[in-house]
Amino acid sequence: MAAGSTYTPIATVTTSGSSTTEVTFSSISGYTDLICVANVKPTANITAFQVRFNGDSGGNYSYVQYSGNGSSTATTTDTGQTYALASGALLNTTDPTVYIMYVNDYANTTTYKTLITRGNRPADTSLAAVSESASIWLSTSAITSYTLRAGGEVLVAGSTFTLYGIAAA
Amino acid sequence: MSLILGILAQSGGAAGAANSYESIATVTVGSGGASYIEFTSIPSTFEHLHIRYTSLNSTTTSSLMQVNADTGSNYSYHYVGRAGAGSVVAGGASSQSNIFLGNTQQSTIPLSHIIDILDYKNTNKYKTVRLLSGGYQGAYAPWVGLLSGLWQNTNAITSLKLYPASGTLLEYSKATLYGIKGV
């Protein structure tokens, strides 16, 4: 009954040098859903860790997010943004933030695309945080490229990004 | 500087690292909509189940799940998340007739669900569901949440039903069931 193995690692990027501000996976095809796992740290504090699809930097994204830091909670929502949200504040701490990001049915050309994410920044300080977000990209185009960016700030060398593809039966 | 990495399609891409994650079945709702999506005769050859579900709904309602066609008050759930305007919310209920999977709006914007059902064929304990769901379905009612569900039954899971509390699933709603093997 099962159609066969899936959940395939498509590509992994590890940043190097001191000038990388974003990572793009391009020419994506052949799967049903996408999962991206990232372990990142910027070189400066930023207000949002961002995702763009197909290079679209127009105001075609909206999102909702909530987070907790062990003592309090916070939530944000916004429309007409130039990026989908992987999480809010991403800090230049000694501790990286890890993300898992999901896009279901990324290649369909009839519905808008929803990105849902979980982010965890474990830290032995008040900077620890856990967050979850949902974003919409107001386009019915198939997703063929997937860009992750630290709001224009440089990513610390050794930040890792892996994209997986899942093929449905 | 940007790093741009070209990717090959599946047939020519990197070899899959694992053979433990298998696609079992997919249901896509056709024109005219449907009341529910159901997976039946789920094989017992896996250790865990995983569902990736995208719903488009005809009305503002709750997204729900039932197991083995059990309509009794044998379910519990709880959640933390953000629903609509305002602050972070948390809640839950016991003795329910289904598991709550999230809030959904009358919308052509999809609500995505990532669902795990652990140890689904074990006949010695109740079954636990964990999931993440979210969708920005209008500025008045976005939803994102982390949820848990409990089915108070020791039977192996052989069927799963996904459905809205009211209205119908619209065309292009889609769910895929995956099996994850153990060693």
Interface residues (C-beta under 8 A of the other chain):
Chain A: M1 A2 A3 G4 S5 T6 Y7 T8 P9 I10 A11 V13 T15 G17 S19 T20 T21 E22 V23 T24 F25 S26 S27 I28 S29 G30 Y31 T32 D33 S62 Y63 V64 Q65 Y66 G68 T73 A74 T75 T77 T79 Y102 N104 D105 N108 T110 T111 Y112 K113 T114 I116 R118 E132 S133 A134 S135 I136 T147 L163 G165 I166 A167 A168 A169
Chain B: M1 S2 L3 I4 L5 G6 I7 L8 A9 Q10 S11 G13 A14 A15 G16 A17 A18 N19 S20 Y21 E22 S23 I24 A25 T26 S41 P43 T45 R52 Y53 T54 L56 V80 G81 R82 A85 G86 S87 V88 T108 I109 P110 L111 S112 I114 L132 S133 G134 G135 Y136 Q137 A139 P142 W143 V144 G145 L146 Y172 K174 T176 Y178 G179
